[in-house]
Amino acid sequence: MQSVTANKAKQNFGQVIDQALQGPVSVTKHGRPSVVITSDADYQELMEMKRKLLQAEVRKGFESLDRGEASSRKAEQIAEDVLKRHETR
């Protein structure tokens, strides 16, 4: 993945966009990765993958309930745990 400083990205934004159409571009700020600029097509693909993973987690939860495997956790805690798991993937 290509990398560019935030200052260079600001100065050459059109060029960074062109680079991002070829592949993701990491933008660093104060020497640390800050954001990634990517094409809309890649972004849409990532969001679709994320949605499918979340659906699979929800499906697993419903299947567990259908088997009679109840949880003592509250719905809010379960939802929070699912989101945390999803974010780490």
C-alpha positions as protocol buffer text, in pm:
chain_id: "A"
residue {
  index: 1
  type: MET
  ca { x: 0 y: 0 z: 0 }
}
residue {
  index: 2
  type: GLN
  ca { x: 128 y: 342 z: -87 }
}
residue {
  index: 3
  type: SER
  ca { x: 173 y: 593 z: 194 }
}
residue {
  index: 4
  type: VAL
  ca { x: 170 y: 970 z: 194 }
}
residue {
  index: 5
  type: THR
  ca { x: 189 y: 1233 z: 467 }
}
residue {
  index: 6
  type: ALA
  ca { x: -120 y: 1438 z: 543 }
}
residue {
  index: 7
  type: ASN
  ca { x: 60 y: 1751 z: 425 }
}
residue {
  index: 8
  type: LYS
  ca { x: 156 y: 1593 z: 91 }
}
residue {
  index: 9
  type: ALA
  ca { x: -198 y: 1458 z: 51 }
}
residue {
  index: 10
  type: LYS
  ca { x: -335 y: 1808 z: 108 }
}
residue {
  index: 11
  type: GLN
  ca { x: -95 y: 1962 z: -144 }
}
residue {
  index: 12
  type: ASN
  ca { x: -148 y: 1691 z: -410 }
}
residue {
  index: 13
  type: PHE
  ca { x: -501 y: 1573 z: -344 }
}
residue {
  index: 14
  type: GLY
  ca { x: -586 y: 1514 z: -711 }
}
residue {
  index: 15
  type: GLN
  ca { x: -280 y: 1297 z: -750 }
}
residue {
  index: 16
  type: VAL
  ca { x: -366 y: 1105 z: -430 }
}
residue {
  index: 17
  type: ILE
  ca { x: -714 y: 1040 z: -568 }
}
residue {
  index: 18
  type: ASP
  ca { x: -560 y: 901 z: -886 }
}
residue {
  index: 19
  type: GLN
  ca { x: -333 y: 677 z: -676 }
}
residue {
  index: 20
  type: ALA
  ca { x: -630 y: 560 z: -466 }
}
residue {
  index: 21
  type: LEU
  ca { x: -809 y: 450 z: -783 }
}
residue {
  index: 22
  type: GLN
  ca { x: -519 y: 208 z: -838 }
}
residue {
  index: 23
  type: GLY
  ca { x: -503 y: 89 z: -476 }
}
residue {
  index: 24
  type: PRO
  ca { x: -550 y: 210 z: -118 }
}
residue {
  index: 25
  type: VAL
  ca { x: -334 y: 500 z: -3 }
}
residue {
  index: 26
  type: SER
  ca { x: -243 y: 532 z: 365 }
}
residue {
  index: 27
  type: VAL
  ca { x: -224 y: 887 z: 494 }
}
residue {
  index: 28
  type: THR
  ca { x: 4 y: 945 z: 792 }
}
residue {
  index: 29
  type: LYS
  ca { x: -18 y: 1226 z: 1042 }
}
residue {
  index: 30
  type: HIS
  ca { x: 272 y: 1295 z: 1278 }
}
residue {
  index: 31
  type: GLY
  ca { x: 438 y: 979 z: 1147 }
}
residue {
  index: 32
  type: ARG
  ca { x: 147 y: 750 z: 1234 }
}
residue {
  index: 33
  type: PRO
  ca { x: -117 y: 598 z: 1005 }
}
residue {
  index: 34
  type: SER
  ca { x: -431 y: 810 z: 1022 }
}
residue {
  index: 35
  type: VAL
  ca { x: -669 y: 724 z: 738 }
}
residue {
  index: 36
  type: VAL
  ca { x: -681 y: 523 z: 420 }
}
residue {
  index: 37
  type: ILE
  ca { x: -810 y: 665 z: 94 }
}
residue {
  index: 38
  type: THR
  ca { x: -957 y: 406 z: -139 }
}
residue {
  index: 39
  type: SER
  ca { x: -1174 y: 389 z: -447 }
}
residue {
  index: 40
  type: ASP
  ca { x: -1551 y: 388 z: -412 }
}
residue {
  index: 41
  type: ALA
  ca { x: -1563 y: 38 z: -561 }
}
residue {
  index: 42
  type: ASP
  ca { x: -1321 y: -96 z: -298 }
}
residue {
  index: 43
  type: TYR
  ca { x: -1512 y: 83 z: -23 }
}
residue {
  index: 44
  type: GLN
  ca { x: -1844 y: -62 z: -138 }
}
residue {
  index: 45
  type: GLU
  ca { x: -1689 y: -410 z: -150 }
}
residue {
  index: 46
  type: LEU
  ca { x: -1556 y: -371 z: 206 }
}
residue {
  index: 47
  type: MET
  ca { x: -1894 y: -253 z: 332 }
}
residue {
  index: 48
  type: GLU
  ca { x: -2065 y: -550 z: 165 }
}
residue {
  index: 49
  type: MET
  ca { x: -1819 y: -790 z: 329 }
}
residue {
  index: 50
  type: LYS
  ca { x: -1877 y: -622 z: 664 }
}
residue {
  index: 51
  type: ARG
  ca { x: -2254 y: -648 z: 621 }
}
residue {
  index: 52
  type: LYS
  ca { x: -2231 y: -1017 z: 535 }
}
residue {
  index: 53
  type: LEU
  ca { x: -2012 y: -1088 z: 839 }
}
residue {
  index: 54
  type: LEU
  ca { x: -2257 y: -908 z: 1065 }
}
residue {
  index: 55
  type: GLN
  ca { x: -2549 y: -1099 z: 912 }
}
residue {
  index: 56
  type: ALA
  ca { x: -2364 y: -1427 z: 975 }
}
residue {
  index: 57
  type: GLU
  ca { x: -2312 y: -1333 z: 1341 }
}
residue {
  index: 58
  type: VAL
  ca { x: -2679 y: -1245 z: 1381 }
}
residue {
  index: 59
  type: ARG
  ca { x: -2779 y: -1568 z: 1207 }
}
residue {
  index: 60
  type: LYS
  ca { x: -2559 y: -1767 z: 1448 }
}
residue {
  index: 61
  type: GLY
  ca { x: -2730 y: -1595 z: 1739 }
}
residue {
  index: 62
  type: PHE
  ca { x: -3077 y: -1680 z: 1612 }
}
residue {
  index: 63
  type: GLU
  ca { x: -2974 y: -2039 z: 1546 }
}
residue {
  index: 64
  type: SER
  ca { x: -2849 y: -2061 z: 1903 }
}
residue {
  index: 65
  type: LEU
  ca { x: -3181 y: -1929 z: 2030 }
}
residue {
  index: 66
  type: ASP
  ca { x: -3369 y: -2175 z: 1808 }
}
residue {
  index: 67
  type: ARG
  ca { x: -3172 y: -2457 z: 1974 }
}
residue {
  index: 68
  type: GLY
  ca { x: -3290 y: -2329 z: 2310 }
}
residue {
  index: 69
  type: GLU
  ca { x: -2953 y: -2194 z: 2410 }
}
residue {
  index: 70
  type: ALA
  ca { x: -3052 y: -1889 z: 2609 }
}
residue {
  index: 71
  type: SER
  ca { x: -2817 y: -1625 z: 2737 }
}
residue {
  index: 72
  type: SER
  ca { x: -2838 y: -1440 z: 3066 }
}
residue {
  index: 73
  type: ARG
  ca { x: -2695 y: -1130 z: 2900 }
}
residue {
  index: 74
  type: LYS
  ca { x: -2917 y: -837 z: 2814 }
}
residue {
  index: 75
  type: ALA
  ca { x: -2989 y: -759 z: 2449 }
}
residue {
  index: 76
  type: GLU
  ca { x: -2779 y: -442 z: 2466 }
}
residue {
  index: 77
  type: GLN
  ca { x: -2475 y: -638 z: 2588 }
}
residue {
  index: 78
  type: ILE
  ca { x: -2518 y: -901 z: 2317 }
}
residue {
  index: 79
  type: ALA
  ca { x: -2545 y: -630 z: 2050 }
}
residue {
  index: 80
  type: GLU
  ca { x: -2237 y: -457 z: 2187 }
}
residue {
  index: 81
  type: ASP
  ca { x: -2040 y: -784 z: 2187 }
}
residue {
  index: 82
  type: VAL
  ca { x: -2143 y: -861 z: 1828 }
}
residue {
  index: 83
  type: LEU
  ca { x: -2031 y: -515 z: 1715 }
}
residue {
  index: 84
  type: LYS
  ca { x: -1698 y: -548 z: 1898 }
}
residue {
  index: 85
  type: ARG
  ca { x: -1632 y: -885 z: 1737 }
}
residue {
  index: 86
  type: HIS
  ca { x: -1724 y: -745 z: 1400 }
}
residue {
  index: 87
  type: GLU
  ca { x: -1490 y: -446 z: 1439 }
}
residue {
  index: 88
  type: THR
  ca { x: -1192 y: -668 z: 1513 }
}
residue {
  index: 89
  type: ARG
  ca { x: -1224 y: -866 z: 1191 }
}
